[in-house]
């Protein structure tokens, strides 16, 4: 299994480039973070340079240089022929100002999915959002008016950083009744969408060179966020049957990751749903190896026939799961409401991060969502929406039948993960599709290794049935014209 560095490249390739921050400085920062977290206490011996080099997938000289820097700054001390030991003065708050300036990081900002979304397209297969015409827009307008009657001063008031108390109370009851989650309102934080939640969690948990388990493939924005933090990406495969638990335990044992970011229900982009028995076992592994599970769950209610298993959070008794439940995809995308569930002390840390980010999600949006979501009319509409999405998914599958393209039929969600024949270059197809006002997501940006050159993600949820059929036919025709272009690596 290949492990990536914070720039999304293999460590061997990184050694031949000029990174934004020298690699030994990233190792230095990583070791310092682990000391600050109490993983190594004063006078504890650090693992050997050989062991650290193998764990971090870097050259031994890189680790040696980082340890020597730690010794020069007084963070560790050396015992002759014995190794490096943690100094009692290794706490971050003991760092001199000059040293703090010296270890500042600077990573370039990238967001491949955002770049794709900015491209205008008539046939929009890249947006994993609901067709606005399928949402009860007039019904939502009525609730906007109702909120102003109920809360006449709502426009002149900030929300708390943690989120509206009334909304958190409603959601804690909802999660308890629908998903068997034992949650108090104090264990929820309201964020402006799941993307902000992932960013806040990463900023709270991750330091440079920290390992993060990620599914292969996965949500590309999450990969960009983790790379921005200087994390090392450790891929684990996800299939229609779920995970290889042996592979996961081996990666947990070998890399001791800080967190495992997962999207286990109607997975983005593959559509896979991890079975209940695996969820329970992975929570047990997370407890054993002290790895935080970050469960991103934006598509749970978009199932077609069978309701999915309870979230990982339902199996957690020790506080090792953070549950991200976004309602932006299918309730009211414009409101950007997401709930993050976790236990103390992480809740308090997340509230602080949220306060520093924006002071709190719009109170008006929270109040509108509160009354809109709890209405019986909306709950009935969600049931009808499932049927509409299943019809649209079947339209795409019908149009792709006989094309030689491969996919596994998802049991829910908004996406189809498709493999084109190896004689077609997805990169070339993407460029030609742009010229024909067709947009999709190339598989390479969803792959932490950047190697899925024959895959692409088609979102079937954003277009009407007629436009959907026309767009798929046009895309197939472009692919036929490109036969022989082959995947470009």
MARLUMGU-137687 format. One record per residue (C-alpha): x, y, z; residue in three letters. Coordinates in steps of 0.5 Angstrom, whole numbers, plus 2048, in hexadecimal, padded with zeros to 3 digits. Example, Ala and Ser with C-alpha at 12.3 -4.5 7.8 and 13.67 -1.06 7.14 Angstrom:
BEGIN
8197F7810ALA
81B7FE80ESER
END
This chain:
BEGIN
800800800UNK
8038077FEUNK
80380C803UNK
802814801UNK
80581A804UNK
802820805UNK
8028227FEUNK
7FF81C7FBUNK
8058197F8UNK
8098137FAUNK
80F8147FFUNK
8148127FAUNK
8128177F5UNK
81181D7FBUNK
81981C7FCUNK
81A81E7F5UNK
8168257F5UNK
81682B7F9UNK
81082B7FEUNK
80D831801UNK
81082F808UNK
81782B808UNK
81582380AUNK
819823810UNK
815829813UNK
80F825811UNK
81281F815UNK
81482481BUNK
80D82781BUNK
80A82081BUNK
80E81E821UNK
80D824825UNK
806823824UNK
80681C827UNK
80A81F82DUNK
80582482EUNK
7FF81F82EUNK
80381B833UNK
80481582FUNK
80B816832UNK
80C819839UNK
81281C83CUNK
81881783CUNK
815812837UNK
81980F832UNK
81781182BUNK
81780B826UNK
81D80A822UNK
81F80E81CUNK
81E807818UNK
81780681BUNK
81580D81AUNK
81780D813UNK
813807811UNK
80D80A814UNK
80D810811UNK
81080D80AUNK
81581280AUNK
81D811809UNK
821810810UNK
82581680FUNK
81F81B80FUNK
81D818815UNK
824819818UNK
824820816UNK
81D821819UNK
81F81E820UNK
826822820UNK
82282881FUNK
81D826825UNK
824825829UNK
82682C827UNK
82082F829UNK
82082C830UNK
81A82882EUNK
81E82182FUNK
82481F832UNK
82981A830UNK
82C814834UNK
832811831UNK
83180B82DUNK
82A80B82FUNK
82680F82BUNK
82181682CUNK
81D817832UNK
81881C833UNK
81A822837UNK
81682583DUNK
81682C839UNK
813829833UNK
80C82C833UNK
80A83082EUNK
808836832UNK
810836834UNK
81283782DUNK
81683E82CUNK
813843827UNK
818842822UNK
81783A822UNK
81083B821UNK
81184081BUNK
81683B818UNK
811835818UNK
80B839815UNK
80883580FUNK
806837808UNK
802832803UNK
7FF8347FDUNK
7F78347FDUNK
7F48307F8UNK
7ED82D7F7UNK
7EC8297F0UNK
7E48287F1UNK
7E382F7F2UNK
7E78317ECUNK
7E282C7E8UNK
7DC82F7EBUNK
7DE8367E9UNK
7DE8337E2UNK
7D78357DEUNK
7D382F7DCUNK
7CC82D7D9UNK
7CD8267DAUNK
7CF8267E2UNK
7D281F7E4UNK
7D78227E9UNK
7D28257EEUNK
7D08207F4UNK
7CA8247F5UNK
7C28247F4UNK
7BF8277EEUNK
7BC82D7F1UNK
7B582B7EEUNK
7B58257F2UNK
7B58297F8UNK
7AE82C7FBUNK
7B18337FAUNK
7AA8377FCUNK
7A9833802UNK
7B0835804UNK
7AE83C803UNK
7A883C807UNK
7AC83A80DUNK
7B183F80CUNK
7AB84480DUNK
7A9840813UNK
7B0841816UNK
7B0848816UNK
7A984881AUNK
7AC84381FUNK
7B2847820UNK
7B184E81EUNK
7B8850820UNK
7BC84A81DUNK
7BF84F818UNK
7C385381EUNK
7C584D822UNK
7CC849821UNK
7CB841822UNK
7D083E827UNK
7D683B824UNK
7D3834826UNK
7CD835823UNK
7C6837825UNK
7C483382BUNK
7BC832828UNK
7BF82F822UNK
7C482B826UNK
7BF82882AUNK
7BA826824UNK
7C0823821UNK
7C281F827UNK
7BB81C827UNK
7BB81B820UNK
7C2817820UNK
7BF813826UNK
7B9811823UNK
7BB80F81CUNK
7C280D81DUNK
7C380A824UNK
7C8810826UNK
7C881182DUNK
7CA81982DUNK
7C981F831UNK
7C882682EUNK
7CE828831UNK
7D282282DUNK
7D0826826UNK
7D382B822UNK
7D082F81CUNK
7D4830816UNK
7D3834810UNK
7D382D80CUNK
7D782780CUNK
7DD82A809UNK
7DE82F80EUNK
7DD829813UNK
7E3825810UNK
7E882B810UNK
7E682D817UNK
7E8826819UNK
7EE825815UNK
7F082C818UNK
7EF82981FUNK
7F282281FUNK
7F7822819UNK
7FF825819UNK
804824814UNK
80681D812UNK
80081A816UNK
7FD814813UNK
7F6814810UNK
7F280E80EUNK
7EE810808UNK
7EA80B803UNK
7EC80A7FCUNK
7E980D7F9UNK
7E58137FDUNK
7E381A7FDUNK
7E881E7FAUNK
7E78247FEUNK
7E9820804UNK
7EF81E801UNK
7F18267FFUNK
7EF828807UNK
7F4822809UNK
7F9824805UNK
7F982B807UNK
7FA82980EUNK
80182580CUNK
7FE81F80DUNK
80081880BUNK
7FA814807UNK
7FA80D808UNK
7F580A803UNK
7F0804805UNK
7EC8017FFUNK
7E4801800UNK
7E07FC7FBUNK
7D97FB7FBUNK
7DA7F6800UNK
7DD7FB805UNK
7E47FB808UNK
7EA7F6808UNK
7EA7F6810UNK
7F17F2810UNK
7F47F880CUNK
7F17FD810UNK
7F47FA816UNK
7FA7F9813UNK
7FA801811UNK
7F8803818UNK
7FE7FF81BUNK
803801817UNK
802808816UNK
7FE80A81CUNK
7F980F819UNK
7F681581CUNK
7F0814819UNK
7EC810813UNK
7E881480FUNK
7E281080CUNK
7DB810808UNK
7D880980AUNK
7D180A808UNK
7D080B800UNK
7D780D7FFUNK
7D98137FBUNK
7DB8117F6UNK
7DA8097F6UNK
7D38097F9UNK
7D58037FDUNK
7D2802804UNK
7D77FF80AUNK
7D37F980DUNK
7D17FA815UNK
7D67F4817UNK
7DC7F8814UNK
7D97FE817UNK
7DA7FB81EUNK
7E07F881DUNK
7E47FE81AUNK
7E1802820UNK
7E57FD825UNK
7EB7FE821UNK
7EB805821UNK
7EA805829UNK
7F0800829UNK
7F5804825UNK
7F280B827UNK
7F080D820UNK
7EA812820UNK
7E581081BUNK
7E2816817UNK
7DC813814UNK
7D981880EUNK
7D281680DUNK
7CE81B808UNK
7CA816804UNK
7C7811809UNK
7C0813808UNK
7C1812800UNK
7C080A800UNK
7BC8077FBUNK
7B98017FEUNK
7BD7FF805UNK
7BE80480AUNK
7C680380CUNK
7C9801812UNK
7C9806818UNK
7CF80A818UNK
7D680881BUNK
7D480D820UNK
7CF809823UNK
7D4803825UNK
7D9808828UNK
7D9808830UNK
7E080B831UNK
7E081282DUNK
7E480F827UNK
7DF811821UNK
7DD81881FUNK
7D781881BUNK
7D581D815UNK
7CE81E813UNK
7CD82380DUNK
7C682580BUNK
7C9829805UNK
7C8824800UNK
7C1822800UNK
7BD827805UNK
7BF82E803UNK
7C682F800UNK
7C6837801UNK
7C5836808UNK
7CC832809UNK
7CA82F810UNK
7CE829813UNK
7CE826819UNK
7D582381CUNK
7D481E822UNK
7D981C827UNK
7DB81B82EUNK
7DF820833UNK
7E4822833UNK
7E482382BUNK
7DE82682BUNK
7E182C82FUNK
7E782C82AUNK
7E282C824UNK
7DE832827UNK
7E4836828UNK
7E6835821UNK
7E083781EUNK
7E083D822UNK
7E683F81FUNK
7E483D818UNK
7DE841818UNK
7DB84281FUNK
7D583E81DUNK
7D083C817UNK
7CB840815UNK
7C584081AUNK
7C0842815UNK
7C283C811UNK
7C2837817UNK
7BB83A819UNK
7B8839812UNK
7BB832812UNK
7B8830819UNK
7B1831817UNK
7B282F810UNK
7B5828812UNK
7B0826817UNK
7AA827813UNK
7A6821811UNK
7A682480AUNK
7AD824809UNK
7AE81D80BUNK
7A981A806UNK
7AD81E801UNK
7B381A803UNK
7B0814801UNK
7AE8167FAUNK
7B58197F9UNK
7B78127FAUNK
7B380F7F5UNK
7B58157F0UNK
7BC8147F1UNK
7BC80C7F0UNK
7B880E7E9UNK
7BE8137E7UNK
7C380D7E9UNK
7BF8087E5UNK
7BF80D7DFUNK
7C780E7DFUNK
7C88067E0UNK
7C38057DAUNK
7C780A7D5UNK
7CD8077D7UNK
7CB8007D6UNK
7CF7FC7D1UNK
7D48027D0UNK
7DA7FD7D3UNK
7DA8027D9UNK
7DA7FF7E0UNK
7D78017E7UNK
7D47FE7EDUNK
7CC8007EEUNK
7CC8047F5UNK
7C78037FAUNK
7C680A7FBUNK
7CA8117FAUNK
7CA8167F4UNK
7D08137F1UNK
7D280D7ECUNK
7DA80B7ECUNK
7DB8097E5UNK
7E18067E1UNK
7E28077DAUNK
7E68027D5UNK
7ED8037D6UNK
7EE8057CFUNK
7EB80C7D1UNK
7EF8117D4UNK
7EA8147DAUNK
7EF81A7D9UNK
7ED81B7D2UNK
7E681A7D3UNK
7E681F7D8UNK
7E98247D4UNK
7E48237CEUNK
7DE8237D3UNK
7E082A7D5UNK
7DF82C7CEUNK
7D88297CDUNK
7D682C7D4UNK
7D68257D7UNK
7D98257DEUNK
7DB81F7E3UNK
7E081D7E8UNK
7E78197E6UNK
7E88137EAUNK
7EF8167EBUNK
7ED81B7F0UNK
7E98167F4UNK
7EF8127F5UNK
7F58137FAUNK
7FA8107F6UNK
7F78147F0UNK
7F780D7EBUNK
7F080C7EAUNK
7F180E7E2UNK
7EB80A7E0UNK
7E680C7E5UNK
7E18127E5UNK
7DB8147EAUNK
7D58167E7UNK
7CF8197EBUNK
7C88187E9UNK
7C581C7EEUNK
7C58237EBUNK
7C28237E4UNK
7BB8217E1UNK
7BA81B7DEUNK
7BA81D7D7UNK
7C08217D8UNK
7C381B7DBUNK
7C28177D6UNK
7C581C7D0UNK
7CB81D7D5UNK
7CD8167D5UNK
7CC8147CEUNK
7D081A7CCUNK
7D68187D1UNK
7D68117CEUNK
7D68137C7UNK
7DC8177C9UNK
7DF8117CDUNK
7DE80D7C6UNK
7E28137C2UNK
7E88127C7UNK
7E980B7C7UNK
7F08097C7UNK
7F280F7CBUNK
7F380B7D1UNK
7F480D7D8UNK
7FA8127D9UNK
7FE8117DFUNK
END
